[in-house]
Every structure is written in C-alpha cells, then in structure tokens.
Amino acid sequence: MSRILNQRILLLVISFLTSLQSTKVLSEWKKCGDRECETAMSRVQATTDYLGPDCRYLNFKTGEEIMVYSKLSRKNENLWTGSKGKDFGYFPKDAVKVEEVFIAEEVEVLTKETDFLCLHGDKYTFE
C-alpha cells in the first residue's frame, strides 16, 4: 500500500514541476513593433524543422513562412514570437531567416504573465 502511495506522490510532484516549467516566465522584456505588440514586425522563413518543448512554442517545417510579432529581449534574446496560420508561439530566431522587415523601430515593453501561457482556441490553458 505504501508503495502505491509513494508512486502517486511521485507522479504529483512530476506533474507539478512540469506545470511550473510550462508557465515559467521566459523573459521580463520583449521588443515589439508597437506598445501593444499587435503589429507584425517581419516575415521570416523557416530554415529548419522545429518542434518546441511545450504548447507555448510554434512548431514548423523548413520553408514555412512565419509572421513575427515580438522578440524576447535582455536575458533571453534567442526567442521570437510569431504566427503561422492559426498557430502562435515562441521559436528560436536561429531557426529562421528574415525575408521582409515591416517595422524598423522596435519598442521594448515589459512582458505579462499571459505572454507565457498556452492559448488553445479562444481560451488560455494552464498546464
């Protein structure tokens, strides 16, 4: 009986740690094309296939086009945020090449907690 209880506790701990990782703030700052981060900054093309570690990341295949809306800055400058069709999420800037720049003047703003949650359909998912 105690073995089953220990296994359940271990599963709860693993589940808790996984949920903390998927809601972790990736950076406190981001650069955008406007203060609301609603304007597309650039259009990029994937130079490699990418499969992100969790639902906050944008998955894509080589050659796909992505619209970039923000770039994490200061502590974590290697992640950009963008969309491909209805999908939206983070991806490494090294996995894409810039095809067209729409906004040359970037504005640095604070990130919000909601920037790091999974969005499925019209609702946020708390992992």
Beta strands, then each sheet from edge to edge (+ up, - down):
strand 1: 29-32
strand 2: 42-46
strand 3: 65-73
strand 4: 79-84
strand 5: 87-92
strand 6: 96-101
strand 7: 107-110
strand 8: 118-120
strand 9: 123-125
sheet 1: 5+ 4- 3+ 1- 7+
sheet 2: 5+ 4- 3+ 2- 6+
sheet 3: 8+ 9-
end
